[in-house]
Amino acid sequence: MQLPSLLTAACAAVCLSAAASQAANLVGPTEIDIMELTGLDWGPGDPLPESVLAYDGLRVVIGGYMHQSIEDTTNRFPLVSEACQCTGLLMPHHFVDVQMGPNETEPIPGRFEVIGTLSVGEVEDEDGFVKSVYRLRGRVY
């Protein structure tokens, strides 16, 4: 195969992938079981499964619990899989970092859902430690 044909094929694959992601967002949000994300056996630097990476950039609905560390009105909170949680630091893959922009919420007892765009992948703090794997920009559903 000649180089121009190879480049054309690669560009077509990228365009089709982007179009499929946009089409999925038009159909409606994808419901995700939080345990599919937070139940992984994962460590910093480990690859995430393709099935989880496929959610990156999608509009999703995820159900879970607000972490007990939230005591006041907030626009950002960790969404976790269980109501009874550890009191120590959360492992970066054991929660979804929900960011609500200018919107705020009081602490929410019990299970609820959030809707928004999910980002999947390691994000490091200024010292190089992974601080999150999942981030959702959206709102309480």
C-alpha positions in Angstrom: 0.0 0.0 0.0 1.3 3.4 -0.9 1.8 6.1 1.7 -1.0 8.4 0.5 -3.5 5.5 0.6 -2.3 4.6 4.1 -2.7 8.2 5.3 -6.2 8.4 3.7 -7.2 5.1 5.4 -5.9 6.4 8.8 -7.7 9.7 8.4 -10.9 7.9 7.5 -10.7 5.7 10.6 -10.2 8.7 12.9 -13.1 10.6 11.3 -15.4 7.5 11.6 -14.5 7.1 15.3 -15.2 10.7 16.0 -18.5 10.5 14.1 -19.5 7.4 16.0 -18.8 9.2 19.3 -20.9 12.2 18.3 -23.7 10.0 17.1 -23.8 8.2 20.4 -24.1 11.5 22.2 -27.1 12.5 20.0 -29.0 9.3 20.8 -28.9 10.0 24.5 -26.8 9.4 27.5 -25.2 6.0 28.0 -26.0 4.4 31.4 -22.9 3.1 33.2 -22.7 1.0 36.3 -20.3 2.8 38.6 -18.8 -0.6 39.6 -17.7 -1.1 35.9 -15.4 1.9 36.5 -14.5 1.7 40.2 -14.3 -2.1 40.6 -11.2 -2.4 38.4 -8.0 -3.9 39.6 -5.8 -1.0 38.6 -2.7 0.9 39.6 -1.0 4.1 38.4 0.5 3.4 35.0 -1.6 0.3 34.3 -3.6 0.4 31.1 -7.3 0.8 31.4 -9.5 -1.7 29.6 -10.7 -0.7 26.2 -14.3 -1.2 27.4 -13.7 1.6 29.9 -11.7 3.9 27.6 -14.6 3.7 25.1 -16.7 5.9 27.5 -14.2 8.8 27.2 -16.0 11.8 25.8 -19.5 10.3 26.0 -22.5 11.8 27.6 -23.4 9.3 30.4 -25.6 8.7 33.4 -24.0 7.2 36.5 -25.6 6.3 39.8 -23.8 6.3 43.1 -23.4 8.1 46.4 -21.8 11.4 47.4 -18.7 10.7 49.4 -19.2 11.4 53.1 -16.4 14.0 53.2 -18.8 16.5 51.6 -20.5 18.5 54.4 -21.4 21.8 52.8 -22.8 23.2 49.6 -20.4 22.3 46.7 -20.1 22.2 43.0 -17.6 19.3 43.0 -17.7 16.0 44.8 -16.5 12.4 44.6 -19.2 10.0 43.5 -18.6 6.5 45.0 -20.2 3.1 44.6 -21.2 2.5 48.2 -22.8 4.6 51.0 -20.6 3.3 53.8 -17.1 4.5 52.8 -13.7 4.5 54.1 -12.6 7.7 55.8 -9.1 7.8 54.4 -8.0 9.1 51.0 -9.8 7.7 48.1 -7.9 5.6 45.5 -7.9 7.6 42.2 -9.9 4.8 40.4 -12.5 4.3 43.3 -14.6 7.4 42.5 -15.8 9.7 39.7 -14.8 13.3 40.2 -18.1 15.2 39.5 -17.7 18.8 38.5 -20.9 20.8 38.2 -19.5 24.2 37.0 -21.4 27.1 38.5 -24.2 24.9 39.8 -24.1 23.8 43.4 -25.7 21.1 45.5 -26.1 20.4 49.2 -24.8 17.0 50.5 -27.1 14.3 49.1 -27.9 11.3 51.3 -28.7 8.1 49.5 -28.2 6.9 46.0 -28.7 9.4 43.1 -27.6 9.8 39.5 -25.4 12.3 37.7 -25.5 13.1 34.0 -22.7 14.7 31.9 -19.7 14.2 29.8 -17.2 11.6 31.1 -13.4 11.9 30.8 -11.4 8.7 31.3 -7.7 8.7 31.9 -5.0 9.5 34.5 -4.7 13.1 35.7 -1.7 13.9 37.9 -1.3 16.5 40.6 1.6 18.9 40.6 3.8 16.3 42.3 3.2 13.6 39.7 0.7 11.5 41.7 -2.4 10.3 40.0 -5.3 12.2 41.5 -8.2 10.9 39.4 -9.0 8.5 36.6 -12.7 9.4 36.0 -14.1 12.9 35.7 -17.7 13.9 34.9 -18.6 17.4 34.0 -22.4 17.7 34.4 -25.1 17.9 37.0 -27.2 15.9 39.4 -29.9 14.1 37.4 
